[in-house]
Amino acid sequence: GADAEETTLTIRDERGQVVASVQGSTDAGIHELQWDGVDLSGNQLSSGLYTLQVEAVTVDGIGIATTSYIRGVASELDQSQGAALLKVNGVSLSPQSVLSVREPNEPENTTSIQ
């Protein structure tokens, strides 16, 4: 893909309120964000569900498609509602949305199950 002129990463709380916003890398490719849970005023936020929005635009202001992924620990597989849901970092995900599974502490350059 093309490099972006500007990339903004916005974190919102469960009510949709912006709690953090940072400028991201403008180079095309895969990048990682490790958020410390601190809001725009420097306050440590409580545990909860937060969403990440990534917006990237070209020098002409045209939006560039982005995809976000999470990395986490799977703690549960729940089939009680008739469909399988995998709980990762406290969030229920369909198994179809899982890109890879590996042992904790396994290097990322090993073969993944998809």
C-alpha positions in Angstrom: 0.0 0.0 0.0 0.9 3.7 -0.2 2.5 5.7 2.6 0.2 8.1 4.4 0.7 11.8 4.8 -0.9 11.6 8.3 -2.1 8.8 10.5 -4.2 9.3 13.6 -5.0 6.7 16.2 -8.0 7.5 18.4 -9.0 5.5 21.5 -12.5 5.7 22.7 -14.2 4.4 25.9 -17.4 2.4 26.1 -19.5 5.6 25.7 -17.7 6.6 22.6 -15.8 9.4 24.2 -12.3 10.1 22.9 -9.8 9.3 25.8 -6.5 9.3 23.8 -5.3 10.3 20.4 -1.8 9.8 19.0 -0.1 10.4 15.7 0.9 7.1 14.1 3.6 6.0 11.6 3.0 7.2 8.1 5.0 4.3 6.5 2.9 1.6 4.8 3.0 -1.7 6.6 2.3 -3.3 9.9 2.8 -1.2 13.1 2.2 -1.9 16.7 0.6 0.4 19.4 1.1 -0.3 23.1 -1.2 2.1 24.9 -0.5 2.8 28.6 -4.1 3.4 29.5 -3.5 7.1 30.2 -6.1 9.6 28.9 -5.6 13.0 27.2 -5.2 14.7 30.6 -2.5 12.3 31.8 -4.9 10.3 34.1 -4.7 6.5 34.4 -7.9 5.0 33.2 -9.7 2.1 34.8 -10.0 -1.3 33.2 -12.8 -1.5 30.6 -13.5 -1.9 26.9 -11.8 0.6 24.6 -11.9 0.8 20.9 -9.2 1.9 18.5 -9.9 3.9 15.3 -7.1 4.3 12.8 -7.4 7.0 10.2 -4.8 7.5 7.5 -4.9 10.0 4.7 -2.8 10.8 1.6 -1.2 14.2 0.9 -4.4 15.0 -1.0 -6.5 14.2 2.0 -7.9 11.0 0.5 -8.5 8.2 3.1 -6.4 5.1 3.0 -8.0 1.8 4.1 -6.6 0.4 7.3 -7.0 -2.8 9.3 -6.6 -3.2 13.0 -5.8 -6.4 14.9 -5.4 -7.2 18.6 -2.9 -9.5 20.2 -3.9 -11.2 23.4 -4.4 -14.2 25.6 -7.3 -16.5 24.9 -8.9 -17.5 28.2 -12.1 -19.2 27.2 -14.1 -20.9 24.4 -17.8 -20.4 24.9 -20.4 -22.4 22.9 -23.3 -21.8 25.3 -25.3 -19.6 22.9 -25.1 -22.0 20.0 -22.1 -20.3 18.3 -18.5 -20.6 19.3 -16.9 -17.4 20.8 -13.3 -17.1 21.9 -12.6 -14.8 24.7 -9.4 -12.8 24.1 -8.4 -10.1 26.6 -12.0 -10.2 27.9 -13.5 -9.6 24.5 -15.6 -12.3 22.8 -14.5 -12.9 19.2 -15.8 -15.3 16.6 -13.1 -17.9 15.7 -13.3 -16.7 12.1 -11.7 -13.4 13.2 -8.7 -15.1 14.6 -5.6 -14.9 12.4 -3.2 -17.1 14.3 -2.8 -19.0 17.5 0.5 -19.7 19.2 1.9 -20.7 22.6 2.7 -17.9 25.0 6.3 -16.7 24.6 6.6 -18.4 21.2 8.5 -16.2 18.8 6.4 -14.5 16.2 8.4 -15.7 13.3 7.2 -19.3 13.8 4.5 -21.0 11.7 1.0 -20.0 12.9 -2.2 -22.0 12.7 -4.8 -20.1 10.7 
